[in-house]
Amino acid sequence: MARRTKETGRVTPKGGRPARTSAATATTTVSGRYTPPIPDEYRSSPWWVPALVLAFMGLGVLAIVLNYLSLLPASPTNWYLLGGLVGVIAGFIVATRWH
């Protein structure tokens, strides 16, 4: 009967550690491109951005809550829920622009 050799599936050679590179031996390439600094007016958002986030989200949540409490005219309807959801989503979209 023939003997079978056990194959482990190893693809790297046995023994030894992989070569390590240190910061002292690594070479860095310096780009020749100049990146100007970002102007101050673009580093922070204007005051109305967080106010708009709060307004959209607040009105959206208020529309949803008032619809469930039946305090809006002809409520409860799905249109008030849809409007509230659109308000909350608009608040999240504006929040992504807040720096």
Secondary structure in CASP SS format (residue, H / E / C, confidence):
PFRMAT SS
TARGET T0000
AUTHOR 0000-0000-0000
METHOD secondary structure of the structure
MODEL  1
M C 1.00
A C 1.00
R C 1.00
R C 1.00
T C 1.00
K C 1.00
E C 1.00
T C 1.00
G C 1.00
R C 1.00
V C 1.00
T C 1.00
P C 1.00
K C 1.00
G C 1.00
G C 1.00
R C 1.00
P C 1.00
A C 1.00
R C 1.00
T C 1.00
S C 1.00
A C 1.00
A C 1.00
T C 1.00
A C 1.00
T C 1.00
T C 1.00
T C 1.00
V C 1.00
S C 1.00
G C 1.00
R C 1.00
Y C 1.00
T C 1.00
P C 1.00
P C 1.00
I C 1.00
P C 1.00
D H 1.00
E H 1.00
Y H 1.00
R H 1.00
S C 1.00
S C 1.00
P C 1.00
W C 1.00
W H 1.00
V H 1.00
P H 1.00
A H 1.00
L H 1.00
V H 1.00
L H 1.00
A H 1.00
F H 1.00
M H 1.00
G H 1.00
L H 1.00
G H 1.00
V H 1.00
L H 1.00
A H 1.00
I H 1.00
V H 1.00
L H 1.00
N H 1.00
Y H 1.00
L C 1.00
S C 1.00
L C 1.00
L C 1.00
P C 1.00
A C 1.00
S C 1.00
P C 1.00
T C 1.00
N H 1.00
W H 1.00
Y H 1.00
L H 1.00
L H 1.00
G H 1.00
G H 1.00
L H 1.00
V H 1.00
G H 1.00
V H 1.00
I H 1.00
A H 1.00
G H 1.00
F H 1.00
I H 1.00
V H 1.00
A H 1.00
T C 1.00
R C 1.00
W C 1.00
H C 1.00
END
